[in-house]
Amino acid sequence: MNEDRATRYHRSRRRVGLASMVAAAVVLAVLLVSGRSQDLAAWARGVAAPLPRPLAAAAAVSLYAASLALAWDLLSFPFVFYRSFLLDRKYGLTSESAGTWMADHLKALVLGLALTLGAALAVHGAARLSPAWWWLIVTGVFAIAAIAIARVAPVWLMPIFYRFRPLDRAALRERLLALSDRAGAPAIGVFEWGLGEKTSRANAALVGAGGTRRILVSDTLLKGYSDDEIEVILAHELSHHVHHDIWTSLAIETVVVAVALLGAHLAILRASPVLGLHGPADLAALPVVVAAGGALSLLLAPLSNAWSRRNEHRADRFALTLTGRPAAFVSAMRRLGAQNLAEVRPPRMAFWFFHTHPTIEDRIARARGEKTA
């Protein structure tokens, strides 16, 4: 079979991702069945015992969660390195060195560890406060944290990984700012996004909200795309803000989290007698939360992905209406698809479970007014 590069690339990524998920499930199962989770929890409580009581509980949770997170980072490193560096290098999608990739991985590890500790403390604290309703409390914490991250990410988090500077092309800058004003989503500025230092992919984004909303245009996009193409790509991004897609998607994700945590709660109640756990507040039960919650989140992925694809179609229509540039839209989609190695015809199951965007061909056909399957 003469498969294109994009098909081979995405199939390899999915295989590595699935292998990583299987490995994670096996590690969690071994922890629980072997009693190692209880041993790790006992060790964490013993180390934290000399601290004052309120701090001791938090320290024990932090030690337990940090130990698991760091151990998993070591175990999963081969999967991550192959999937996000070696595979991208093989298919010409990365321009960074192994050293730069490793530095970013360590930055992501620190940020991920902070979020993991926060999540573990929220789960354990809520379970001690209300063993029956902890999952609902944690869902509320998740929603608040997600809103906060959406607001601060453009200002505090993205600059950790990428270089940004004000766009020095005055005509294009004024054109994009005028477009955002016309759409009803004014931005505070336009910035060149140093994506080319790490990847050959091209992209544009409208990030932040209110006083932090800003337009980002990657240097890879500025290098090879016309102003008309850049304008129509940004118009698509503007739609997500105009139609509040960020917040509606967050609402759906919050429901998914609630269902996943409720499933984890029920799994803990059923598994506790078998695994020697003492209910949701047992520190050793955290792997059950991760395993059951993760499994349910995966099963619910087609629903959230379908909603995302609906929003993407609407954003395409909005971009065409706002700019009146169907030719620029079609040419931009074709170039982005080729440059970013988009999968043309993903397998149906892969499309449901992993694709948040419609296929490039579907988007082009709709832009031309053609019938789609």
C-alpha positions as CSV (number, residue, x, y, z in Angstrom):
1,M,0.0,0.0,0.0
2,N,1.4,3.4,-1.0
3,E,0.6,5.4,2.1
4,D,1.3,9.1,2.4
5,R,3.7,10.5,4.9
6,A,0.9,12.0,7.0
7,T,-0.8,8.7,7.4
8,R,2.4,6.9,8.5
9,Y,3.3,9.8,10.9
10,H,-0.1,9.9,12.6
11,R,-0.4,6.1,12.8
12,S,3.0,5.9,14.5
13,R,2.0,8.6,17.0
14,R,-1.2,6.8,17.8
15,R,0.6,3.5,18.3
16,V,3.1,5.1,20.7
17,G,0.3,7.0,22.5
18,L,-1.7,3.8,23.0
19,A,1.3,1.9,24.1
20,S,2.0,4.6,26.7
21,M,-1.7,4.3,28.0
22,V,-1.4,0.6,28.3
23,A,1.9,0.9,30.2
24,A,0.2,3.4,32.5
25,A,-2.7,1.1,33.2
26,V,-0.3,-1.8,33.9
27,V,1.7,0.3,36.3
28,L,-1.4,1.5,38.2
29,A,-2.8,-2.0,38.4
30,V,0.5,-3.4,39.7
31,L,0.7,-0.6,42.3
32,L,-2.8,-1.4,43.6
33,V,-2.8,-5.2,43.4
34,S,0.7,-5.7,44.8
35,G,0.1,-3.4,47.8
36,R,2.9,-1.1,46.7
37,S,0.5,1.9,46.8
38,Q,-0.2,1.2,50.4
39,D,3.5,0.9,51.1
40,L,4.2,4.2,49.4
41,A,1.4,5.9,51.3
42,A,2.7,4.6,54.6
43,W,6.2,5.8,53.7
44,A,4.9,9.3,52.9
45,R,2.9,9.5,56.1
46,G,5.9,8.4,58.1
47,V,8.2,11.0,56.5
48,A,5.6,13.8,57.1
49,A,4.7,12.7,60.6
50,P,7.1,15.0,62.5
51,L,5.4,18.1,61.0
52,P,2.4,19.8,62.7
53,R,-0.8,18.0,61.9
54,P,-2.3,20.2,59.3
55,L,1.0,20.3,57.4
56,A,1.7,16.6,57.8
57,A,-1.3,15.5,55.8
58,A,-0.5,17.9,53.0
59,A,3.1,16.9,53.0
60,A,2.2,13.2,52.9
61,V,-0.1,13.8,49.9
62,S,2.6,15.8,48.2
63,L,5.3,13.2,48.8
64,Y,3.1,10.4,47.5
65,A,1.9,12.3,44.4
66,A,5.4,13.6,43.6
67,S,6.9,10.1,43.9
68,L,4.4,8.7,41.5
69,A,4.7,11.6,39.1
70,L,8.4,11.5,38.9
71,A,8.5,7.7,38.7
72,W,6.1,7.8,35.8
73,D,8.0,10.5,34.0
74,L,11.1,8.2,34.1
75,L,9.1,5.2,32.9
76,S,7.3,7.0,30.2
77,F,10.3,9.0,28.9
78,P,11.0,6.6,26.0
79,F,7.4,6.9,24.8
80,V,7.5,10.7,25.1
81,F,10.9,11.2,23.6
82,Y,10.1,9.0,20.6
83,R,6.6,10.5,20.0
84,S,7.4,14.2,20.4
85,F,11.0,14.4,19.2
86,L,12.4,11.4,17.3
87,L,9.2,11.0,15.2
88,D,8.9,14.7,14.5
89,R,12.5,14.8,13.5
90,K,12.0,11.8,11.2
91,Y,9.2,13.5,9.4
92,G,10.8,17.0,9.3
93,L,8.5,18.6,11.8
94,T,11.0,19.7,14.4
95,S,13.9,22.2,14.1
96,E,15.1,22.0,17.7
97,S,18.0,20.1,19.1
98,A,17.7,17.3,21.6
99,G,19.1,19.6,24.2
100,T,16.4,22.3,23.6
101,W,13.8,19.6,23.6
102,M,15.1,18.2,26.9
103,A,15.1,21.7,28.5
104,D,11.4,22.2,27.5
105,H,10.6,18.7,28.8
106,L,12.1,19.6,32.2
107,K,10.1,22.9,32.2
108,A,6.9,21.0,31.4
109,L,7.8,18.5,34.1
110,V,8.0,21.2,36.7
111,L,4.7,22.8,35.7
112,G,3.1,19.4,35.4
113,L,4.4,18.4,38.8
114,A,2.9,21.6,40.3
115,L,-0.5,20.8,38.7
116,T,-0.3,17.2,39.8
117,L,0.4,18.2,43.4
118,G,-2.5,20.7,43.3
119,A,-4.8,18.0,41.9
120,A,-3.8,15.4,44.5
121,L,-4.2,17.8,47.4
122,A,-7.6,18.8,46.1
123,V,-8.8,15.2,45.7
124,H,-7.5,14.1,49.1
125,G,-8.7,17.2,50.9
126,A,-12.1,17.0,49.4
127,A,-12.4,13.3,50.2
128,R,-11.5,13.9,53.8
129,L,-14.0,16.8,53.9
130,S,-16.8,14.9,52.2
131,P,-16.3,11.2,51.4
132,A,-19.6,11.1,49.5
133,W,-19.4,14.3,47.5
134,W,-15.6,14.8,47.1
135,W,-15.9,14.3,43.3
136,L,-18.3,17.2,42.9
137,I,-16.1,19.5,45.0
138,V,-13.0,18.6,42.9
139,T,-15.0,19.2,39.7
140,G,-15.6,22.8,41.0
141,V,-12.0,23.2,41.8
142,F,-11.1,22.0,38.3
143,A,-13.4,24.6,36.7
144,I,-12.0,27.4,38.7
145,A,-8.4,26.4,37.9
146,A,-9.1,26.0,34.2
147,I,-10.6,29.5,34.0
148,A,-7.6,30.9,35.8
149,I,-5.1,29.1,33.6
150,A,-6.9,30.3,30.4
151,R,-6.4,33.9,31.6
152,V,-2.8,33.7,32.7
153,A,-1.4,31.2,30.2
154,P,-0.7,33.9,27.5
155,V,1.1,36.1,30.0
156,W,2.9,33.7,32.3
157,L,3.1,30.2,30.8
158,M,3.6,30.5,27.0
159,P,6.6,32.7,27.3
160,I,8.3,30.0,29.3
161,F,8.5,27.9,26.1
162,Y,8.4,30.4,23.2
163,R,9.8,33.8,22.3
164,F,7.3,36.6,21.5
165,R,7.9,40.1,20.2
166,P,5.6,42.8,18.8
167,L,4.9,42.2,15.1
168,D,7.1,44.7,13.1
169,R,5.0,44.5,9.9
170,A,2.9,47.7,10.5
171,A,0.4,47.2,7.6
172,L,-0.4,43.6,8.6
173,R,-0.5,44.5,12.3
174,E,-3.1,47.2,11.7
175,R,-5.1,44.9,9.4
176,L,-5.3,42.2,12.0
177,L,-6.2,44.6,14.8
178,A,-8.9,46.1,12.6
179,L,-10.2,42.6,11.8
180,S,-10.4,41.8,15.5
181,D,-12.3,45.0,16.2
182,R,-14.7,44.3,13.4
183,A,-15.4,40.9,14.8
184,G,-16.1,42.2,18.2
185,A,-13.1,40.6,19.9
186,P,-10.5,43.5,20.3
187,A,-7.0,42.5,21.1
188,I,-4.3,44.5,23.0
189,G,-1.7,43.8,20.3
190,V,-0.2,41.5,17.7
191,F,2.9,39.5,18.4
192,E,5.3,37.4,16.3
193,W,5.3,33.9,17.8
194,G,8.8,32.3,17.6
195,L,7.5,28.8,16.6
196,G,10.1,28.3,14.0
197,E,12.9,27.9,16.6
198,K,11.3,24.5,17.5
199,T,9.1,23.3,14.7
200,S,8.4,23.7,11.0
201,R,4.6,23.9,11.7
202,A,2.7,27.1,11.1
203,N,-0.1,28.5,13.3
204,A,-1.9,31.6,14.5
205,A,-3.9,32.1,17.6
206,L,-6.0,34.6,19.6
207,V,-5.2,33.9,23.3
208,G,-6.2,35.3,26.6
209,A,-9.4,37.1,27.5
210,G,-10.3,40.7,28.1
211,G,-7.2,42.6,29.1
212,T,-4.9,39.7,28.2
213,R,-6.3,39.0,24.8
214,R,-3.6,39.1,22.1
215,I,-3.0,38.0,18.5
216,L,-0.2,35.5,17.9
217,V,1.2,34.9,14.4
218,S,3.9,32.3,14.1
219,D,7.1,33.3,12.3
220,T,6.6,30.2,10.1
221,L,3.3,31.6,9.0
222,L,4.7,35.1,8.4
223,K,7.5,33.6,6.3
224,G,5.4,31.8,3.7
225,Y,1.8,33.0,3.7
226,S,0.1,36.0,2.1
227,D,-1.5,38.6,4.2
228,D,-4.9,37.5,2.9
229,E,-4.2,33.9,4.0
230,I,-3.0,35.1,7.5
231,E,-6.1,37.3,7.8
232,V,-8.5,34.4,7.1
233,I,-6.7,32.1,9.4
234,L,-7.0,34.7,12.2
235,A,-10.7,35.3,11.4
236,H,-11.2,31.6,12.1
237,E,-9.5,32.0,15.6
238,L,-11.6,35.1,16.3
239,S,-14.8,33.1,15.9
240,H,-13.9,31.0,19.0
241,H,-13.8,34.1,21.1
242,V,-16.9,35.7,19.5
243,H,-18.9,32.5,20.0
244,H,-17.4,31.8,23.5
245,D,-16.2,28.4,22.3
246,I,-13.5,28.4,25.0
247,W,-16.1,28.7,27.8
248,T,-18.6,26.3,26.3
249,S,-15.8,23.7,25.7
250,L,-14.7,24.3,29.3
251,A,-18.2,23.6,30.4
252,I,-18.3,20.3,28.5
253,E,-14.9,19.4,29.9
254,T,-16.2,20.1,33.4
255,V,-19.1,17.7,32.8
256,V,-16.6,15.1,31.5
257,V,-14.4,15.6,34.6
258,A,-17.5,15.3,36.9
259,V,-18.5,12.0,35.2
260,A,-15.0,10.7,35.3
261,L,-14.6,11.5,39.0
262,L,-17.9,10.1,39.9
263,G,-16.8,6.9,38.1
264,A,-13.6,7.0,40.1
265,H,-15.6,7.4,43.3
266,L,-17.8,4.4,42.5
267,A,-14.7,2.4,41.5
268,I,-13.1,3.1,44.9
269,L,-16.2,2.0,46.8
270,R,-16.2,-1.3,44.9
271,A,-12.5,-1.9,44.9
272,S,-11.7,-0.9,48.5
273,P,-12.6,-4.2,50.1
274,V,-10.7,-6.2,47.5
275,L,-7.6,-4.0,47.5
276,G,-7.5,-3.2,51.2
277,L,-8.2,0.5,50.8
278,H,-10.2,2.6,53.3
279,G,-12.4,4.6,51.0
280,P,-11.9,7.8,48.9
281,A,-9.9,9.5,51.7
282,D,-7.2,6.8,51.7
283,L,-4.0,8.2,50.2
284,A,-3.3,4.8,48.6
285,A,-6.5,5.1,46.6
286,L,-5.2,7.9,44.3
287,P,-4.2,5.4,41.6
288,V,-7.8,4.3,41.4
289,V,-8.8,7.9,40.8
290,V,-6.2,8.2,38.0
291,A,-7.1,4.9,36.4
292,A,-10.9,5.0,36.5
293,G,-11.0,8.7,35.8
294,G,-8.6,8.4,32.8
295,A,-10.6,5.4,31.4
296,L,-13.9,7.3,31.5
297,S,-12.4,10.4,30.1
298,L,-11.1,8.4,27.1
299,L,-14.5,6.8,26.6
300,L,-16.2,10.3,26.7
301,A,-13.6,11.8,24.3
302,P,-15.8,11.3,21.2
303,L,-18.4,13.6,22.7
304,S,-16.1,16.5,23.4
305,N,-14.3,16.0,20.1
306,A,-17.6,16.1,18.2
307,W,-18.4,19.4,20.0
308,S,-15.0,20.8,19.1
309,R,-15.4,19.8,15.4
310,R,-18.8,21.5,15.4
311,N,-17.1,24.7,16.7
312,E,-14.4,24.4,14.1
313,H,-16.9,24.2,11.2
314,R,-18.7,27.3,12.6
315,A,-15.4,29.1,12.9
316,D,-14.7,28.4,9.2
317,R,-18.0,29.8,8.2
318,F,-17.4,32.9,10.4
319,A,-14.0,33.4,8.8
320,L,-15.5,33.2,5.3
321,T,-18.3,35.6,6.1
322,L,-16.0,38.1,7.9
323,T,-13.3,38.3,5.3
324,G,-15.1,37.3,2.1
325,R,-12.0,35.5,0.9
326,P,-12.8,31.9,0.0
327,A,-9.8,31.5,-2.3
328,A,-7.5,32.6,0.5
329,F,-9.2,30.2,2.9
330,V,-8.8,27.2,0.5
331,S,-5.2,28.0,-0.3
332,A,-4.4,28.5,3.5
333,M,-6.0,25.2,4.4
334,R,-4.1,23.3,1.7
335,R,-0.8,24.9,2.8
336,L,-1.4,24.4,6.5
337,G,-2.4,20.8,5.9
338,A,0.8,20.0,3.9
339,Q,3.1,22.0,6.2
340,N,1.7,20.6,9.5
341,L,1.4,17.1,8.0
342,A,-2.4,16.9,8.7
343,E,-3.9,13.4,8.2
344,V,-6.2,13.4,5.1
345,R,-8.3,10.3,5.8
346,P,-7.9,9.1,9.4
347,P,-9.5,5.8,10.4
348,R,-13.0,6.3,11.7
349,M,-12.2,5.2,15.3
350,A,-9.1,7.4,15.4
351,F,-11.2,10.3,14.1
352,W,-13.8,9.9,16.9
353,F,-11.3,9.5,19.7
354,F,-8.4,11.8,18.8
355,H,-9.5,14.5,16.2
356,T,-10.7,17.8,17.6
357,H,-10.7,19.3,14.0
358,P,-12.4,18.2,10.8
359,T,-10.2,17.0,8.0
360,I,-8.6,19.5,5.7
361,E,-10.5,18.1,2.7
362,D,-13.8,18.4,4.6
363,R,-13.2,22.0,5.5
364,I,-12.2,22.9,1.9
365,A,-15.2,21.1,0.5
366,R,-17.6,23.1,2.8
367,A,-15.9,26.3,1.9
368,R,-16.6,25.6,-1.7
369,G,-20.2,24.7,-1.0
370,E,-19.7,21.1,-1.9
371,K,-21.5,18.2,-0.3
372,T,-19.6,16.3,2.4
373,A,-20.2,12.8,3.8
